[in-house]
Amino acid sequence: MIKTKRERIEVIMREKLAKYEQIRQDIIHKIESMEYRPNQVIPSENELCASYGVSRITVRKAIDELVHEGLLYRIKGKGSFVRDHGSEGLSRIYSFTEAILHQGKTPSKKLLSLKVEEADADIRRRMGLEEGEEVYVIKSIYYADGRPYCINTSILPRKLFPKLELFDFNHNSLYEVLKSFYQLSFTKARQILNATVGSSEIYGYLETEQNQPLLRINAASFCLYHDNETVFEIYESYILTDILSYYVEKYNT
C-alpha cells in the first residue's frame, strides 16, 4: 500500500506514460480521494514542477487537460481550483425571457441604449480590468404581454467582444450573440437579490406608481477565457414582482 506522497509519485513516474499524463492521473487521484477538495486551490505550477521534477510546460499541459475535462478551473492571479461538481445541477436560474414564457406570457424587449464608456474604479475592480479599458453599457426594458416589468443594465468588457455595438439587440438575444458569434463558454452566475424601491426614472420606464416594491438583482456572470474563469458581465435589474415571480428550479442529486 502506498502511504506517502513521495512513494505515490515514485510509482507513477515508473509507469510508461507521458509525463504530463502521469501528473494528470495523480491529480485526478488526489481529487477522487478528497486530498484536493472541491473549490480548493491545488499547488502552484512551481510547486508541481518541484514535486514531479518536470518543466513548467509539462505541468501546464496536465492542468490544461484537467481544465478542459472540467475537473479544474482557473482564477486569474489566484491559481487552479478543483471544480465542485457536487453542487452542479442543484439549481437552474431562468432568464427573464424563459421565466415569462414559463408563466404563459409573451416576452419582448426594447433596447434603450448601448454605449462605450471607460470603466470606472468600481467596474475595474469587479471585472478585473486595467485603468483606461472600455466597457459596453447596455440598458434594456423587458416586457410581458406588452407590459414593462424589468429594466436591466448590463456591463461587458469591450476587449472580449469587439464590434458588439453592430448587433441589433431589439431583435437578438445578447447571450445568444455571445455564444454563437463570440463562442462564449458560460460557466456560472452569482446573484444578490433584495427588495427595494426605485428612482423616479426607473418607475417611469416601468410605467408604474412611485414606491411600488421592486426586486433588485445585482449579478456577475462568468465564462472561460483562455482557460481562466473570468467575469464577462455585471448587471443590475429592477423587476416588478406583480408581473414576474422570479423563478429558480432546484433539483435533488
Contacts in CASP RR format, 6 or more apart in sequence:
PFRMAT RR
TARGET T0000
AUTHOR 0000-0000-0000
METHOD contacts of the structure
MODEL  1
MIKTKRERIEVIMREKLAKYEQIRQDIIHKIESMEYRPNQVIPSENELCA
SYGVSRITVRKAIDELVHEGLLYRIKGKGSFVRDHGSEGLSRIYSFTEAI
LHQGKTPSKKLLSLKVEEADADIRRRMGLEEGEEVYVIKSIYYADGRPYC
INTSILPRKLFPKLELFDFNHNSLYEVLKSFYQLSFTKARQILNATVGSS
EIYGYLETEQNQPLLRINAASFCLYHDNETVFEIYESYILTDILSYYVEK
YNT
2 8 0 8 1.000
2 11 0 8 1.000
5 51 0 8 1.000
8 26 0 8 1.000
8 29 0 8 1.000
9 26 0 8 1.000
9 51 0 8 1.000
9 52 0 8 1.000
12 22 0 8 1.000
12 25 0 8 1.000
12 26 0 8 1.000
13 22 0 8 1.000
13 52 0 8 1.000
15 22 0 8 1.000
17 25 0 8 1.000
19 52 0 8 1.000
19 54 0 8 1.000
19 58 0 8 1.000
20 54 0 8 1.000
20 58 0 8 1.000
20 59 0 8 1.000
20 61 0 8 1.000
20 62 0 8 1.000
20 65 0 8 1.000
21 62 0 8 1.000
22 52 0 8 1.000
23 48 0 8 1.000
23 52 0 8 1.000
23 54 0 8 1.000
23 58 0 8 1.000
23 59 0 8 1.000
23 62 0 8 1.000
24 62 0 8 1.000
24 65 0 8 1.000
24 66 0 8 1.000
27 36 0 8 1.000
27 42 0 8 1.000
27 62 0 8 1.000
27 63 0 8 1.000
27 66 0 8 1.000
27 71 0 8 1.000
27 72 0 8 1.000
28 66 0 8 1.000
28 71 0 8 1.000
30 36 0 8 1.000
30 42 0 8 1.000
31 71 0 8 1.000
31 82 0 8 1.000
36 42 0 8 1.000
36 82 0 8 1.000
37 82 0 8 1.000
38 82 0 8 1.000
38 83 0 8 1.000
38 84 0 8 1.000
38 85 0 8 1.000
38 86 0 8 1.000
38 87 0 8 1.000
39 81 0 8 1.000
39 82 0 8 1.000
39 83 0 8 1.000
39 84 0 8 1.000
40 81 0 8 1.000
40 82 0 8 1.000
41 78 0 8 1.000
41 79 0 8 1.000
41 80 0 8 1.000
41 81 0 8 1.000
42 48 0 8 1.000
42 72 0 8 1.000
42 79 0 8 1.000
42 80 0 8 1.000
42 81 0 8 1.000
42 82 0 8 1.000
43 51 0 8 1.000
44 79 0 8 1.000
45 56 0 8 1.000
45 59 0 8 1.000
45 60 0 8 1.000
45 63 0 8 1.000
46 56 0 8 1.000
48 59 0 8 1.000
48 62 0 8 1.000
49 55 0 8 1.000
49 56 0 8 1.000
49 58 0 8 1.000
49 59 0 8 1.000
52 58 0 8 1.000
52 59 0 8 1.000
63 72 0 8 1.000
63 74 0 8 1.000
63 80 0 8 1.000
64 227 0 8 1.000
66 72 0 8 1.000
66 80 0 8 1.000
67 73 0 8 1.000
67 74 0 8 1.000
67 80 0 8 1.000
67 224 0 8 1.000
67 227 0 8 1.000
68 227 0 8 1.000
70 83 0 8 1.000
71 82 0 8 1.000
71 83 0 8 1.000
72 80 0 8 1.000
72 81 0 8 1.000
72 82 0 8 1.000
72 83 0 8 1.000
73 80 0 8 1.000
73 81 0 8 1.000
73 83 0 8 1.000
73 187 0 8 1.000
73 224 0 8 1.000
73 229 0 8 1.000
74 80 0 8 1.000
74 81 0 8 1.000
74 227 0 8 1.000
74 228 0 8 1.000
74 229 0 8 1.000
75 81 0 8 1.000
75 228 0 8 1.000
75 229 0 8 1.000
76 128 0 8 1.000
76 228 0 8 1.000
76 229 0 8 1.000
76 230 0 8 1.000
86 253 0 8 1.000
89 251 0 8 1.000
89 253 0 8 1.000
90 250 0 8 1.000
90 251 0 8 1.000
90 252 0 8 1.000
90 253 0 8 1.000
91 248 0 8 1.000
91 249 0 8 1.000
91 250 0 8 1.000
91 251 0 8 1.000
92 248 0 8 1.000
92 249 0 8 1.000
92 251 0 8 1.000
93 189 0 8 1.000
93 191 0 8 1.000
93 248 0 8 1.000
94 102 0 8 1.000
94 247 0 8 1.000
94 248 0 8 1.000
94 249 0 8 1.000
95 175 0 8 1.000
96 107 0 8 1.000
96 142 0 8 1.000
96 150 0 8 1.000
96 152 0 8 1.000
96 237 0 8 1.000
96 244 0 8 1.000
97 107 0 8 1.000
97 109 0 8 1.000
97 142 0 8 1.000
97 173 0 8 1.000
98 247 0 8 1.000
99 244 0 8 1.000
99 245 0 8 1.000
99 246 0 8 1.000
99 247 0 8 1.000
100 106 0 8 1.000
100 107 0 8 1.000
100 142 0 8 1.000
100 144 0 8 1.000
100 149 0 8 1.000
100 244 0 8 1.000
101 107 0 8 1.000
102 247 0 8 1.000
103 144 0 8 1.000
103 244 0 8 1.000
103 245 0 8 1.000
105 144 0 8 1.000
105 145 0 8 1.000
106 144 0 8 1.000
106 145 0 8 1.000
106 146 0 8 1.000
107 142 0 8 1.000
107 143 0 8 1.000
107 144 0 8 1.000
108 142 0 8 1.000
108 143 0 8 1.000
108 146 0 8 1.000
109 140 0 8 1.000
109 141 0 8 1.000
109 142 0 8 1.000
109 143 0 8 1.000
109 169 0 8 1.000
109 170 0 8 1.000
110 140 0 8 1.000
110 141 0 8 1.000
110 143 0 8 1.000
110 170 0 8 1.000
111 138 0 8 1.000
111 139 0 8 1.000
111 140 0 8 1.000
111 168 0 8 1.000
111 169 0 8 1.000
111 170 0 8 1.000
112 139 0 8 1.000
112 140 0 8 1.000
112 141 0 8 1.000
112 151 0 8 1.000
112 205 0 8 1.000
113 137 0 8 1.000
113 138 0 8 1.000
113 139 0 8 1.000
114 136 0 8 1.000
114 137 0 8 1.000
114 138 0 8 1.000
114 139 0 8 1.000
114 164 0 8 1.000
114 165 0 8 1.000
114 169 0 8 1.000
115 136 0 8 1.000
115 137 0 8 1.000
116 134 0 8 1.000
116 135 0 8 1.000
116 136 0 8 1.000
116 137 0 8 1.000
116 158 0 8 1.000
116 165 0 8 1.000
117 134 0 8 1.000
117 135 0 8 1.000
117 137 0 8 1.000
118 132 0 8 1.000
118 133 0 8 1.000
118 134 0 8 1.000
118 135 0 8 1.000
119 127 0 8 1.000
119 129 0 8 1.000
119 132 0 8 1.000
119 133 0 8 1.000
119 134 0 8 1.000
119 135 0 8 1.000
119 157 0 8 1.000
123 129 0 8 1.000
123 135 0 8 1.000
123 155 0 8 1.000
123 234 0 8 1.000
124 130 0 8 1.000
124 131 0 8 1.000
124 133 0 8 1.000
126 220 0 8 1.000
126 231 0 8 1.000
126 234 0 8 1.000
127 135 0 8 1.000
127 155 0 8 1.000
127 157 0 8 1.000
127 231 0 8 1.000
127 234 0 8 1.000
128 231 0 8 1.000
129 135 0 8 1.000
129 157 0 8 1.000
133 157 0 8 1.000
133 158 0 8 1.000
133 159 0 8 1.000
134 157 0 8 1.000
134 158 0 8 1.000
134 159 0 8 1.000
135 155 0 8 1.000
135 156 0 8 1.000
135 157 0 8 1.000
135 158 0 8 1.000
136 154 0 8 1.000
136 155 0 8 1.000
136 156 0 8 1.000
136 157 0 8 1.000
136 158 0 8 1.000
136 161 0 8 1.000
136 164 0 8 1.000
136 165 0 8 1.000
137 153 0 8 1.000
137 154 0 8 1.000
137 155 0 8 1.000
138 153 0 8 1.000
138 154 0 8 1.000
138 155 0 8 1.000
138 156 0 8 1.000
138 169 0 8 1.000
138 174 0 8 1.000
139 151 0 8 1.000
139 152 0 8 1.000
139 153 0 8 1.000
139 154 0 8 1.000
140 151 0 8 1.000
140 152 0 8 1.000
140 154 0 8 1.000
140 169 0 8 1.000
141 148 0 8 1.000
141 150 0 8 1.000
141 151 0 8 1.000
141 152 0 8 1.000
141 205 0 8 1.000
141 206 0 8 1.000
142 148 0 8 1.000
142 149 0 8 1.000
142 150 0 8 1.000
142 151 0 8 1.000
142 152 0 8 1.000
143 149 0 8 1.000
144 243 0 8 1.000
144 244 0 8 1.000
147 207 0 8 1.000
147 243 0 8 1.000
148 205 0 8 1.000
148 206 0 8 1.000
148 207 0 8 1.000
148 240 0 8 1.000
149 206 0 8 1.000
149 239 0 8 1.000
149 240 0 8 1.000
149 243 0 8 1.000
149 244 0 8 1.000
150 206 0 8 1.000
150 237 0 8 1.000
150 238 0 8 1.000
150 239 0 8 1.000
150 240 0 8 1.000
150 244 0 8 1.000
151 202 0 8 1.000
151 205 0 8 1.000
151 206 0 8 1.000
151 237 0 8 1.000
151 238 0 8 1.000
152 235 0 8 1.000
152 236 0 8 1.000
152 237 0 8 1.000
152 238 0 8 1.000
153 235 0 8 1.000
153 236 0 8 1.000
153 237 0 8 1.000
154 174 0 8 1.000
154 233 0 8 1.000
154 234 0 8 1.000
154 235 0 8 1.000
155 233 0 8 1.000
155 234 0 8 1.000
155 235 0 8 1.000
156 164 0 8 1.000
156 232 0 8 1.000
156 233 0 8 1.000
157 232 0 8 1.000
158 164 0 8 1.000
160 182 0 8 1.000
160 225 0 8 1.000
160 230 0 8 1.000
160 232 0 8 1.000
161 178 0 8 1.000
161 182 0 8 1.000
164 177 0 8 1.000
167 177 0 8 1.000
167 181 0 8 1.000
169 177 0 8 1.000
175 184 0 8 1.000
175 186 0 8 1.000
178 184 0 8 1.000
178 186 0 8 1.000
178 232 0 8 1.000
179 186 0 8 1.000
184 223 0 8 1.000
184 232 0 8 1.000
185 223 0 8 1.000
185 224 0 8 1.000
186 221 0 8 1.000
186 222 0 8 1.000
186 223 0 8 1.000
187 222 0 8 1.000
187 223 0 8 1.000
187 224 0 8 1.000
187 229 0 8 1.000
188 221 0 8 1.000
188 222 0 8 1.000
189 219 0 8 1.000
189 220 0 8 1.000
189 221 0 8 1.000
189 222 0 8 1.000
190 219 0 8 1.000
190 220 0 8 1.000
190 222 0 8 1.000
191 217 0 8 1.000
191 218 0 8 1.000
191 219 0 8 1.000
192 217 0 8 1.000
192 218 0 8 1.000
192 219 0 8 1.000
193 215 0 8 1.000
193 216 0 8 1.000
193 217 0 8 1.000
193 246 0 8 1.000
194 215 0 8 1.000
194 216 0 8 1.000
195 213 0 8 1.000
195 214 0 8 1.000
195 215 0 8 1.000
195 216 0 8 1.000
196 213 0 8 1.000
196 214 0 8 1.000
196 215 0 8 1.000
196 216 0 8 1.000
196 238 0 8 1.000
197 211 0 8 1.000
197 212 0 8 1.000
197 213 0 8 1.000
197 214 0 8 1.000
198 214 0 8 1.000
198 238 0 8 1.000
200 210 0 8 1.000
202 214 0 8 1.000
202 238 0 8 1.000
203 209 0 8 1.000
203 210 0 8 1.000
203 212 0 8 1.000
206 214 0 8 1.000
206 238 0 8 1.000
206 240 0 8 1.000
208 240 0 8 1.000
212 240 0 8 1.000
213 241 0 8 1.000
214 238 0 8 1.000
214 239 0 8 1.000
214 240 0 8 1.000
214 241 0 8 1.000
215 237 0 8 1.000
215 238 0 8 1.000
215 239 0 8 1.000
215 241 0 8 1.000
215 246 0 8 1.000
216 236 0 8 1.000
216 237 0 8 1.000
216 238 0 8 1.000
216 239 0 8 1.000
217 235 0 8 1.000
217 236 0 8 1.000
217 237 0 8 1.000
217 239 0 8 1.000
217 246 0 8 1.000
218 234 0 8 1.000
218 235 0 8 1.000
218 236 0 8 1.000
219 234 0 8 1.000
219 235 0 8 1.000
219 236 0 8 1.000
219 237 0 8 1.000
220 231 0 8 1.000
220 233 0 8 1.000
220 234 0 8 1.000
221 231 0 8 1.000
221 232 0 8 1.000
221 233 0 8 1.000
221 234 0 8 1.000
221 235 0 8 1.000
222 229 0 8 1.000
222 230 0 8 1.000
222 231 0 8 1.000
222 232 0 8 1.000
223 229 0 8 1.000
223 230 0 8 1.000
223 232 0 8 1.000
224 230 0 8 1.000
225 232 0 8 1.000
239 246 0 8 1.000
END
